[in-house]
Amino acid sequence: MNIVLLPKNTQIKSTLTINEPRQVQHIQNHLKLHVGDTLKIGIRDGQRYLTRVIALHKDTVDVCILTAQTIPEKRKITLILALPRPKVLRRIIVDAVTLGVEHIILLHSYRVDKSYWQSPLLTQIDDYITLGLEQAGDTVAPQVQLYRRFKPFVEDILPELMCDDRAVYVAHPYAEQTHQQMNEPCCLVIGPEGGFIEYEIELFKKNGCQIMSLGNRILRTETAIPYILGALSI
């Protein structure tokens, strides 16, 4: 936890009280802060501040604001992801948020098991976003959308995402073209384990997407995302 996030409706005063049990425990047991130490806090979807601890209690921590700080810039990337297995969803969302993705779309495809959409973990996405923001020292959450119908998304929604001249790169392990230079802003499409089926690839092509391979190794979804984000020219 590299920043303590307070709820977005928090009133900004010269002194603030942190009372969320997980945060208080982290400050006292992991950071081991004392009165006079500094602490970074942020208002969810708002400003970030450097503060000083002025009081430590069993269930609360009081701080005073020293100065406002710059919020890390988002990367102009829309990550379109075939809904992964629920047990890896948490890691993927946390990593994507930590890396600064501004928009995340979870999409159905042929190789996505329909049972994934009934997973209770989907209701915990906001918790995963919080973990990613805390890791990155960020305050602004990315937009997250879910689409359960593949063809209407590619034909109707995807063109709207491309209207500001954003390129769409579709990572596919069996594509002939390997990635060259990719630039932001853009949309990145990552398929399920095993990749998209041929019909889906052809539909992407028909709608103006660039199909590319990440090399001669087939990567897990959670490996492909940081790999391809690192390959972008910014």
C-alpha positions, 0 to 999 in steps of 0.5 A, spaced: 500 500 500 503 506 497 497 510 498 491 510 503 485 512 499 479 515 502 472 515 500 470 520 494 465 523 498 471 525 504 470 532 506 477 536 505 479 539 511 486 541 514 486 534 518 483 527 516 481 521 520 483 514 517 478 509 520 478 503 515 480 497 519 485 494 513 488 501 512 489 502 520 492 495 521 497 497 515 499 503 517 500 501 524 503 494 523 506 494 516 508 501 515 510 502 523 509 509 523 509 514 528 507 521 530 511 526 526 512 521 520 509 522 513 504 519 509 501 519 502 493 519 502 488 520 496 481 521 495 478 516 491 477 519 484 480 526 487 486 529 489 493 526 492 496 529 498 502 528 503 500 528 510 503 528 517 501 523 522 499 527 528 495 522 532 495 514 533 489 510 536 487 503 536 482 504 531 484 510 527 489 515 525 489 522 524 493 526 519 494 533 517 495 535 510 502 538 508 501 539 501 497 537 494 501 532 490 501 530 482 496 524 480 500 519 476 497 520 469 493 515 466 496 511 459 491 512 453 489 505 453 483 501 452 484 494 454 479 489 451 480 482 455 476 476 454 473 474 460 479 470 464 478 464 469 476 467 475 482 465 479 486 470 475 481 475 474 484 479 480 491 479 478 490 481 471 485 487 474 490 489 479 496 489 474 492 493 469 490 498 474 497 499 477 500 500 469 495 505 468 490 503 463 485 508 463 479 503 460 478 496 461 473 492 458 471 484 459 468 481 453 465 474 452 468 470 446 467 462 444 473 460 448 470 463 455 466 459 459 459 461 460 460 460 468 465 465 468 460 470 468 456 467 474 463 468 478 462 472 485 469 475 483 466 479 478 462 483 484 469 484 487 472 488 481 472 495 485 476 492 490 481 489 485 481 496 482 483 499 489 489 494 490 491 497 484 491 504 485 494 503 492 500 499 489 501 505 484 500 511 488 494 513 484 487 515 486 483 515 479 480 509 477 479 506 470 472 505 467 470 498 467 465 495 462 462 488 461 460 485 454 457 478 454 455 478 446 462 478 442 459 480 435 455 486 437 461 489 441 466 488 435 461 491 430 457 496 434 461 498 440 469 497 437 468 502 432 466 508 437 472 506 441 476 507 434 473 514 432 479 518 435 483 514 430 486 509 435 489 503 432 486 496 435 491 491 436 489 484 437 494 479 440 493 472 437 498 467 438 497 464 431 498 471 427 503 471 421 505 478 423 509 479 429 508 486 433 512 492 430 512 499 433 505 500 437 503 507 439 498 510 444 493 512 444 490 505 442 486 499 444 489 492 446 485 486 445 487 480 449 484 473 447 482 467 452 487 462 453 488 458 446 486 465 443 480 467 439 477 462 434 478 464 426 471 467 426 472 472 431 479 473 428 476 475 421 471 479 424 476 483 428 480 484 421 473 486 418 472 491 423 479 494 422 483 491 427 490 489 426 492 482 428 499 480 431 503 475 434 507 476 440 512 472 438 513 464 438 511 463 445 504 462 447 503 466 453 498 466 459 493 472 459 496 474 465 503 474 462 501 477 455 498 483 458 504 486 462 508 484 456 504 488 451 504 494 455 511 494 455 512 494 448 508 500 447 511 506 444 509 512 449 
